[in-house]
Amino acid sequence: GKITLTYWNFGGLARPIRMLLDYVGADWSNSTYVHGEEAEKWAADKAAKTGPFAMFANLPELKVGDHCMYEHDAILTAIAWKHDEKLFGADQQAQAAHNLIFSAVVKVKDAVLQNVFKPITTEERAKIVEDNKVFQQIEKWLDGKKFLCGDNITLADFYFDTMWFGARIAAKDTCEAKFPNIQKWYTTFNAEEKIAKHRASDKYLKPFLPPVAALNSDE
């Protein structure tokens, strides 16, 4: 059925989903609410939702035909299962690595979001990134690897790309100086043909965050 991804009119937590949909070659469209102006419209639409997952209604929302799914990590997983199971790893070893790494990288979301929304000093932002245990672990893990789980892109790369994008907004100099392996991975991932094509398209929404954020990026 027709695929529609609904979110606010910026990148945010829909960023890796939009990127993944283009990467797997899905035929899909963007639907957005204007942040700060259409909150009441979304609330009314949310209240009118029906179906087995209606009680979980939230943004982002992935609608396929008449069926809706919510929660960004669940949506990412569903897309990968439908379009390319190798996104969970090409073999058993890669799959085991993916399960571990994906579980690790989802833990940085709260720290990244806090860093870009909270009105703190540049030094404090840099310290949040530098002291983050998961970033430290991934920096060591990526030594000698092209992508997070080896030579092939997996779902974990899409999720972590957005987390690192947010970290760079908060502390770009610290990211590049303290985490060279992650920075090399980030550059390699975004240079991939399908990823670069998506980022140059009108489906890649900017800015990254809503106007209420303390920091933002139009990159």
C-alpha angles and dihedrals in degrees: 000000000000113000119219126174114201124195141126120299096270138063104263120126090342090064097089092041093055090046092050094048090056092042093057092044097245120168101235144142137216122240119184144186117211107247113236093014107054103039091114091049091053091046091053093046090047092052090052095054117122134187136073095302098041092111088061095049111148141131128305095051124182113202119191110182104311095337123097131199130190141196116062098241092048090050092050090051093049092051092050093049092050100044110026125001089190086076084080090055134299095244140009094276092050091046091053090049091048094052090051097044095044090052089051099047095050087064093068095062097089093047092049094047092046090051096055097040101041119087099234135134126278089247091053091050092051091050092052089056096041094049096045108121095209093053089050091050094047091048090059093039093055094056105125094001128115095204134010094272101030131278097346132068115249136183090266090065092058094050096044092047090065093044091051090045088058092046090053091054090056099041114004096162092049092048093053096042102040101034108040095155092054091046091051090049091048091053092047094048094050092047091060108116098240093044093048091047091053093049090053093050131088089248090071100085125210144236103045096223139025122269091261091069117106089225132025144171137215091195 
